[in-house]
Amino acid sequence: MIETDKFDYDVLEKRIKQESDRKTFAKVFDNQSINAVHSLANKGLFDVLEHIVSTGKEAHVFAATDVSGNTRAVKIFKKETTDFKRMNEYIVDDRRFQNLRKDRRNLVFAWAKKEYKNLLLANRANLSVPVPLGIKENVIVMEFISENNKPAKQLKETKSTKKELETYLEQIIDFMAKLYLAGLVHADLSEYNILVQKKKLVIIDFAQAVLLNHPKAREFFERDVTNIANFFSKKGIKISFEELYAKIKAHKNEL
C-alpha cells in the first residue's frame, strides 16, 4: 500500500477533478506518478484528469481534458501489483531494451515506453490505433477513443449483426496483415483489446507487442489468430485457425 502522506495533495486536487479518483490515485500510485502526471500536464498535453475510465492489473486509464476541452486518455502503469514475470516474457528479448535494469521501477518504465514505441510504429503505418501524444516514466498520454461522448465499447461488449461481424473480421484481417508488415505482432489481440468506434475497430493495449525478430513472435502471432478465430466462431462467423491464418497471409502478400 502506498503511504498517502507522500503525496502533494495540492497537485492532486489541481490535476484530478473527482475526490473519489484522488483517493484511488493515492491508494494505487506513488508521488513519482503524480509528478509524472503533473509534468505531462505542464507540457500542455492535458489539464485535468476528469474520471477513471478503466482499471486493470497493470494500469489505470483516466479520461482527461486539455485547456481547449479536447479529451485525452492518460494511462498510468502500476508499480506495486504488476505481473513482472509476464512482463519479462515480452521484453527480455526486445533489442530496444537490451540494457534494461530488471528492478521493479525500471521494468514498469520500460513497459510504458514499449507501449509508446509500439503505438508510434503502428501509427506511422496508418493503422487504427490510439495516437500516442506523450510519455513520462510510467504515464502515457494518447488519443481518447470515444463514441457519443462516451468511451468506445470493447468488441466483446457490442451487439452486432452478422453483416457487422463480417465487416469487423475483414478489418481485423487487414489490421493483422499491415501490423505484421510494419514489423510488429500485437501478442495479446482479442475482443477485449478491440474498441468499436462508429463501426470502425480501434486496437489498443500495445505494451506486450513484439518485433518480428522476437524469438516468440510466431507463437504470439498464432495465439492472436486463435483468439480472433475463436471469438468470431462463437459469434456465428465460423472460421478455423487455418482459414484465418491463410486469409491474413494472402492479404499481407497482396499489400
C-alpha positions as a Markdown table, in Angstrom:
| # | Residue | x | y | z |
|---|---|---|---|---|
| 1 | Met | 0.0 | 0.0 | 0.0 |
| 2 | Ile | 1.3 | 3.5 | -0.9 |
| 3 | Glu | 1.8 | 5.9 | 2.1 |
| 4 | Thr | -0.6 | 8.7 | 1.4 |
| 5 | Asp | 1.4 | 11.3 | 3.3 |
| 6 | Lys | 4.0 | 11.2 | 0.4 |
| 7 | Phe | 1.6 | 13.0 | -1.8 |
| 8 | Asp | 1.4 | 16.6 | -2.7 |
| 9 | Tyr | -2.4 | 17.0 | -2.3 |
| 10 | Asp | -2.4 | 20.4 | -3.8 |
| 11 | Val | -1.1 | 18.8 | -7.0 |
| 12 | Leu | -3.7 | 16.0 | -6.7 |
| 13 | Glu | -6.5 | 18.5 | -6.2 |
| 14 | Lys | -5.4 | 20.6 | -9.2 |
| 15 | Arg | -4.9 | 17.7 | -11.6 |
| 16 | Ile | -7.7 | 15.2 | -10.6 |
| 17 | Lys | -11.2 | 16.5 | -10.7 |
| 18 | Gln | -13.1 | 14.0 | -8.6 |
| 19 | Glu | -12.3 | 13.5 | -5.0 |
| 20 | Ser | -13.0 | 9.7 | -5.2 |
| 21 | Asp | -10.5 | 9.4 | -8.0 |
| 22 | Arg | -7.9 | 11.4 | -6.0 |
| 23 | Lys | -8.4 | 8.8 | -3.2 |
| 24 | Thr | -8.0 | 5.9 | -5.6 |
| 25 | Phe | -4.8 | 7.5 | -7.0 |
| 26 | Ala | -3.4 | 7.9 | -3.6 |
| 27 | Lys | -4.0 | 4.2 | -2.8 |
| 28 | Val | -2.6 | 2.9 | -6.0 |
| 29 | Phe | 0.2 | 5.2 | -7.2 |
| 30 | Asp | 3.2 | 6.9 | -5.6 |
| 31 | Asn | 4.3 | 10.5 | -5.6 |
| 32 | Gln | 6.6 | 9.9 | -8.6 |
| 33 | Ser | 3.5 | 9.0 | -10.6 |
| 34 | Ile | 1.6 | 12.2 | -9.7 |
| 35 | Asn | 4.8 | 14.2 | -10.6 |
| 36 | Ala | 4.9 | 12.5 | -14.0 |
| 37 | Val | 1.2 | 13.4 | -14.5 |
| 38 | His | 1.9 | 17.0 | -13.5 |
| 39 | Ser | 4.9 | 17.2 | -15.8 |
| 40 | Leu | 2.9 | 16.0 | -18.8 |
| 41 | Ala | 0.1 | 18.4 | -17.9 |
| 42 | Asn | 2.6 | 21.3 | -17.8 |
| 43 | Lys | 3.6 | 20.4 | -21.3 |
| 44 | Gly | 0.0 | 21.2 | -22.4 |
| 45 | Leu | -0.9 | 17.6 | -23.3 |
| 46 | Phe | -3.9 | 17.8 | -20.9 |
| 47 | Asp | -5.1 | 19.9 | -18.0 |
| 48 | Val | -7.3 | 17.8 | -15.7 |
| 49 | Leu | -8.0 | 14.1 | -15.2 |
| 50 | Glu | -11.8 | 14.0 | -15.4 |
| 51 | His | -12.5 | 10.5 | -14.2 |
| 52 | Ile | -11.3 | 6.9 | -14.3 |
| 53 | Val | -12.3 | 5.0 | -17.5 |
| 54 | Ser | -10.9 | 1.6 | -16.7 |
| 55 | Thr | -8.8 | -0.2 | -14.1 |
| 56 | Gly | -6.7 | -3.3 | -14.6 |
| 57 | Lys | -3.9 | -5.3 | -13.1 |
| 58 | Glu | -1.3 | -3.3 | -14.9 |
| 59 | Ala | -2.8 | 0.2 | -15.3 |
| 60 | His | -5.5 | 2.7 | -14.7 |
| 61 | Val | -6.8 | 4.8 | -17.6 |
| 62 | Phe | -8.2 | 8.2 | -17.0 |
| 63 | Ala | -10.2 | 10.5 | -19.3 |
| 64 | Ala | -8.6 | 13.9 | -19.3 |
| 65 | Thr | -9.3 | 17.3 | -20.9 |
| 66 | Asp | -6.9 | 19.9 | -22.1 |
| 67 | Val | -7.5 | 23.7 | -21.9 |
| 68 | Ser | -9.4 | 23.6 | -25.2 |
| 69 | Gly | -11.8 | 21.0 | -24.0 |
| 70 | Asn | -10.3 | 18.1 | -26.1 |
| 71 | Thr | -10.5 | 14.7 | -24.4 |
| 72 | Arg | -7.3 | 12.6 | -23.9 |
| 73 | Ala | -6.6 | 9.2 | -22.4 |
| 74 | Val | -4.0 | 9.1 | -19.7 |
| 75 | Lys | -2.7 | 5.6 | -19.0 |
| 76 | Ile | -0.8 | 5.1 | -15.7 |
| 77 | Phe | 1.0 | 1.9 | -15.2 |
| 78 | Lys | 1.1 | 0.5 | -11.6 |
| 79 | Lys | 4.4 | -0.4 | -9.9 |
| 80 | Glu | 3.2 | -2.5 | -7.0 |
| 81 | Thr | 0.8 | -5.0 | -8.4 |
| 82 | Thr | 2.2 | -5.7 | -11.9 |
| 83 | Asp | 3.0 | -9.2 | -13.1 |
| 84 | Phe | 6.7 | -8.8 | -13.6 |
| 85 | Lys | 7.2 | -12.4 | -14.7 |
| 86 | Arg | 4.7 | -11.9 | -17.5 |
| 87 | Met | 6.3 | -8.6 | -18.5 |
| 88 | Asn | 9.7 | -10.1 | -18.7 |
| 89 | Glu | 8.5 | -12.7 | -21.3 |
| 90 | Tyr | 7.7 | -9.9 | -23.7 |
| 91 | Ile | 10.6 | -7.5 | -23.0 |
| 92 | Val | 13.6 | -9.7 | -22.2 |
| 93 | Asp | 14.4 | -10.4 | -25.9 |
| 94 | Asp | 13.4 | -7.0 | -27.3 |
| 95 | Arg | 16.5 | -5.5 | -28.7 |
| 96 | Arg | 15.2 | -2.0 | -27.9 |
| 97 | Phe | 15.6 | -2.8 | -24.1 |
| 98 | Gln | 18.8 | -4.9 | -24.0 |
| 99 | Asn | 20.5 | -2.9 | -21.3 |
| 100 | Leu | 17.4 | -2.7 | -19.1 |
| 101 | Arg | 18.0 | -3.0 | -15.3 |
| 102 | Lys | 15.4 | -5.5 | -14.1 |
| 103 | Asp | 14.3 | -3.8 | -10.9 |
| 104 | Arg | 10.6 | -3.1 | -10.4 |
| 105 | Arg | 10.8 | 0.6 | -11.2 |
| 106 | Asn | 12.8 | 0.4 | -14.4 |
| 107 | Leu | 10.8 | -2.6 | -15.7 |
| 108 | Val | 7.5 | -0.6 | -15.4 |
| 109 | Phe | 9.0 | 2.4 | -17.0 |
| 110 | Ala | 10.3 | 0.2 | -19.9 |
| 111 | Trp | 6.8 | -1.4 | -20.2 |
| 112 | Ala | 5.2 | 2.0 | -20.6 |
| 113 | Lys | 8.0 | 3.1 | -23.1 |
| 114 | Lys | 7.4 | -0.2 | -25.0 |
| 115 | Glu | 3.7 | 0.6 | -25.4 |
| 116 | Tyr | 4.5 | 4.1 | -26.6 |
| 117 | Lys | 7.1 | 3.0 | -29.1 |
| 118 | Asn | 4.8 | 0.3 | -30.4 |
| 119 | Leu | 1.9 | 2.7 | -30.8 |
| 120 | Leu | 4.3 | 5.0 | -32.7 |
| 121 | Leu | 5.2 | 2.2 | -35.1 |
| 122 | Ala | 1.6 | 1.3 | -35.7 |
| 123 | Asn | 0.5 | 4.9 | -36.1 |
| 124 | Arg | 3.2 | 5.5 | -38.7 |
| 125 | Ala | 1.8 | 2.6 | -40.6 |
| 126 | Asn | -1.6 | 4.3 | -40.6 |
| 127 | Leu | -3.2 | 1.6 | -38.5 |
| 128 | Ser | -6.3 | 2.2 | -36.5 |
| 129 | Val | -4.7 | 2.6 | -33.0 |
| 130 | Pro | -4.8 | 5.5 | -30.5 |
| 131 | Val | -2.4 | 8.3 | -31.4 |
| 132 | Pro | 0.4 | 8.5 | -28.8 |
| 133 | Leu | 0.9 | 12.1 | -27.6 |
| 134 | Gly | 3.5 | 11.9 | -24.9 |
| 135 | Ile | 5.2 | 9.8 | -22.2 |
| 136 | Lys | 6.8 | 10.4 | -18.9 |
| 137 | Glu | 8.1 | 7.4 | -16.8 |
| 138 | Asn | 5.0 | 5.2 | -16.2 |
| 139 | Val | 2.5 | 7.6 | -17.7 |
| 140 | Ile | 1.3 | 7.7 | -21.3 |
| 141 | Val | -1.0 | 10.4 | -22.9 |
| 142 | Met | -2.8 | 9.3 | -26.0 |
| 143 | Glu | -5.9 | 9.9 | -28.2 |
| 144 | Phe | -9.2 | 9.1 | -26.4 |
| 145 | Ile | -11.3 | 6.7 | -28.3 |
| 146 | Ser | -15.0 | 7.6 | -27.8 |
| 147 | Glu | -18.4 | 7.3 | -29.3 |
| 148 | Asn | -21.4 | 9.6 | -28.5 |
| 149 | Asn | -19.2 | 11.4 | -25.9 |
| 150 | Lys | -18.6 | 8.1 | -24.0 |
| 151 | Pro | -15.7 | 5.7 | -24.0 |
| 152 | Ala | -15.9 | 3.4 | -27.0 |
| 153 | Lys | -17.1 | -0.1 | -26.1 |
| 154 | Gln | -14.9 | -3.2 | -26.4 |
| 155 | Leu | -15.8 | -5.6 | -29.2 |
| 156 | Lys | -16.9 | -8.2 | -26.7 |
| 157 | Glu | -19.5 | -5.8 | -25.3 |
| 158 | Thr | -21.2 | -4.8 | -28.6 |
| 159 | Lys | -24.3 | -6.4 | -30.0 |
| 160 | Ser | -23.6 | -6.8 | -33.7 |
| 161 | Thr | -25.4 | -8.2 | -36.7 |
| 162 | Lys | -23.8 | -10.9 | -38.8 |
| 163 | Lys | -23.0 | -8.4 | -41.5 |
| 164 | Glu | -21.3 | -6.1 | -39.0 |
| 165 | Leu | -19.3 | -9.0 | -37.6 |
| 166 | Glu | -18.2 | -10.0 | -41.1 |
| 167 | Thr | -17.0 | -6.4 | -41.7 |
| 168 | Tyr | -15.2 | -6.4 | -38.4 |
| 169 | Leu | -13.4 | -9.6 | -39.3 |
| 170 | Glu | -12.3 | -8.1 | -42.6 |
| 171 | Gln | -11.0 | -5.1 | -40.6 |
| 172 | Ile | -9.0 | -7.3 | -38.2 |
| 173 | Ile | -7.5 | -9.3 | -41.1 |
| 174 | Asp | -6.4 | -6.1 | -42.7 |
| 175 | Phe | -5.0 | -4.8 | -39.4 |
| 176 | Met | -3.1 | -8.0 | -38.6 |
| 177 | Ala | -1.5 | -8.2 | -42.0 |
| 178 | Lys | -0.5 | -4.5 | -42.0 |
| 179 | Leu | 0.8 | -4.7 | -38.4 |
| 180 | Tyr | 3.0 | -7.6 | -39.5 |
| 181 | Leu | 4.3 | -5.7 | -42.4 |
| 182 | Ala | 5.1 | -2.8 | -40.0 |
| 183 | Gly | 7.3 | -5.2 | -38.1 |
| 184 | Leu | 5.1 | -6.0 | -35.1 |
| 185 | Val | 2.9 | -8.7 | -33.6 |
| 186 | His | 0.3 | -7.5 | -31.1 |
| 187 | Ala | 0.7 | -10.6 | -28.9 |
| 188 | Asp | -2.5 | -10.0 | -26.9 |
| 189 | Leu | -5.1 | -9.5 | -29.6 |
| 190 | Ser | -8.6 | -10.4 | -28.5 |
| 191 | Glu | -12.1 | -9.0 | -28.3 |
| 192 | Tyr | -11.0 | -7.3 | -25.0 |
| 193 | Asn | -8.4 | -5.1 | -26.7 |
| 194 | Ile | -10.5 | -4.0 | -29.7 |
| 195 | Leu | -12.7 | -1.0 | -29.4 |
| 196 | Val | -15.7 | -0.2 | -31.7 |
| 197 | Gln | -16.0 | 3.5 | -32.8 |
| 198 | Lys | -18.7 | 4.2 | -35.4 |
| 199 | Lys | -18.4 | 0.7 | -36.9 |
| 200 | Lys | -14.7 | 1.1 | -37.1 |
| 201 | Leu | -12.3 | -1.0 | -35.0 |
| 202 | Val | -9.5 | 0.6 | -33.0 |
| 203 | Ile | -6.9 | -1.7 | -31.5 |
| 204 | Ile | -5.5 | -0.9 | -28.1 |
| 205 | Asp | -3.0 | -2.2 | -25.4 |
| 206 | Phe | 0.3 | -2.5 | -27.2 |
| 207 | Ala | 2.7 | -2.9 | -24.3 |
| 208 | Gln | 3.2 | -6.6 | -24.9 |
| 209 | Ala | 3.5 | -6.2 | -28.7 |
| 210 | Val | 6.8 | -7.6 | -30.0 |
| 211 | Leu | 9.1 | -7.0 | -33.0 |
| 212 | Leu | 9.2 | -9.8 | -35.6 |
| 213 | Asn | 12.7 | -10.8 | -34.6 |
| 214 | His | 11.5 | -11.7 | -31.1 |
| 215 | Pro | 12.0 | -15.5 | -30.5 |
| 216 | Lys | 8.3 | -15.9 | -29.6 |
| 217 | Ala | 6.9 | -13.6 | -32.3 |
| 218 | Arg | 5.5 | -16.6 | -34.3 |
| 219 | Glu | 4.0 | -18.2 | -31.2 |
| 220 | Phe | 2.3 | -14.9 | -30.2 |
| 221 | Phe | 1.0 | -14.3 | -33.7 |
| 222 | Glu | -0.6 | -17.7 | -33.8 |
| 223 | Arg | -2.1 | -17.1 | -30.4 |
| 224 | Asp | -3.6 | -13.9 | -31.7 |
| 225 | Val | -5.0 | -15.7 | -34.7 |
| 226 | Thr | -6.5 | -18.4 | -32.4 |
| 227 | Asn | -8.2 | -15.7 | -30.2 |
| 228 | Ile | -9.8 | -14.0 | -33.1 |
| 229 | Ala | -10.9 | -17.2 | -34.8 |
| 230 | Asn | -12.5 | -18.4 | -31.5 |
| 231 | Phe | -14.3 | -15.2 | -30.9 |
| 232 | Phe | -15.9 | -14.9 | -34.3 |
| 233 | Ser | -16.7 | -18.6 | -34.4 |
| 234 | Lys | -18.6 | -18.2 | -31.1 |
| 235 | Lys | -20.5 | -15.3 | -32.6 |
| 236 | Gly | -21.7 | -17.4 | -35.6 |
| 237 | Ile | -19.0 | -16.5 | -38.1 |
| 238 | Lys | -17.4 | -19.9 | -38.4 |
| 239 | Ile | -13.7 | -19.7 | -39.2 |
| 240 | Ser | -10.9 | -22.0 | -38.2 |
| 241 | Phe | -7.4 | -21.1 | -37.2 |
| 242 | Glu | -6.1 | -22.4 | -40.5 |
| 243 | Glu | -8.6 | -20.4 | -42.6 |
| 244 | Leu | -8.0 | -17.2 | -40.7 |
| 245 | Tyr | -4.2 | -17.6 | -40.9 |
| 246 | Ala | -4.4 | -18.2 | -44.6 |
| 247 | Lys | -6.6 | -15.1 | -45.1 |
| 248 | Ile | -4.1 | -12.9 | -43.2 |
| 249 | Lys | -1.2 | -14.3 | -45.2 |
| 250 | Ala | -2.9 | -13.9 | -48.5 |
| 251 | His | -3.9 | -10.3 | -47.6 |
| 252 | Lys | -0.3 | -9.5 | -46.5 |
| 253 | Asn | 1.0 | -10.7 | -49.8 |
| 254 | Glu | -1.5 | -8.5 | -51.7 |
| 255 | Leu | -0.4 | -5.3 | -49.9 |
